């Protein structure tokens, strides 16, 4: 049974419901993400995965339930305040300013020029190609390079918790491997907590410590990543 007060929880959701207008998408959902773990949330399209991330970030209002960050309620917090408090977000929708340079896209993530260079060095450690192409317009990057730039922008402030939505969608295996390496490095070197929404089962199980399957806005199954995880998850993802 889920305990919203689980010891060591970085993020806890207890009985959360949300949606759009009169349509309920997330229904009485409870979930706990431990500090320093990578947690994969999987499910087919239309199950509410993106809505859940937006509810946590405050882009969609929670209609019921509690959302706790480090034991503190964030239900009424604004997205801006949550980002300032150490939450990062890499959305599925392309959030890049394609006519701006890579540097300018990354610059938008930091509050002042005083912190810019250190933040750039941080993301260069994950994706070295960015260093030599800072002046290049973001819209001229390949799909995989744009995804790495999206993730880099979310990492610029070295967040304690990062929400990542379908980062591997449409990417080549070599790019997915680079992203996986970056996420594992954030976890091992900084203790970053990561909530990863994914449909790529191989990628999710490679990086995640624990997982859950979302079905019609509710948790259908959850577990620790082990030898039995693949078959269990596939069973839930069947049409």
GIHULIN-V661366 format. One line per field, one symbol per residue. phi: phi as a letter, one per 20 degrees, with the letter a starting at -180 (. if undefined). psi: psi as a letter, one per 40 degrees, with the letter a starting at -180 (. if undefined). burial: b if it has 16 or more other C-alpha atoms within 10 Angstrom, else e. A space follows every 10 residues. Layout:
# GIHULIN-V661366
phi = ???
psi = ???
burial = ???
This chain:
# GIHULIN-V661366
phi = .fcfdggnfe ccdcmecarc leeedeclec bcdffmddde ddqfgneoff fffffffnfc ffebnccddl ndfcgefegf ffffeoddbd ffffefefee fggfffgfed fbffefffff fffffecgff gecfeffffe ffgffffffg fgffegelff ccdcdlfegm efgffgfffg fffffgffed mfecddebde ffffffdeec bbddclmcfe abaefbfefg fffgffeff
psi = hhhefhhehd hhhhfhiiah behhdhhfhh ihhiheihhh hiiiieeedd ddddddeedh hhdiaihhhf ehhedeiidd ddddefhihg idiheigdei iddddddeei diededdddd ddddddgddd defdeihdee iidddddddd ddddedegid hhhhhfdehe iidddddddd ddddddddde fhhhhhhieh dddddddidi iihhhfeihd iiiihadedd ddddddei.
burial = eeebeeeebb bbbbbbbbbe eeeebbbbbb bbbbbbbbbb bbbbeebbbb bbbbbbbbeb bbbbbbbbbe beebbeeebe ebbeeebbbb bbeeebebee bbbbbbbebb eeeeebeebb ebbeebbeeb eeebebbbbe eeebbbbbbb bbbbbbbbbb bbbbbbbbee eeeebbeebb ebbbebbeee bbbbbbbbbb eebbbebbbb bbbbbbbbbe ebeebeeebe eebeebeee
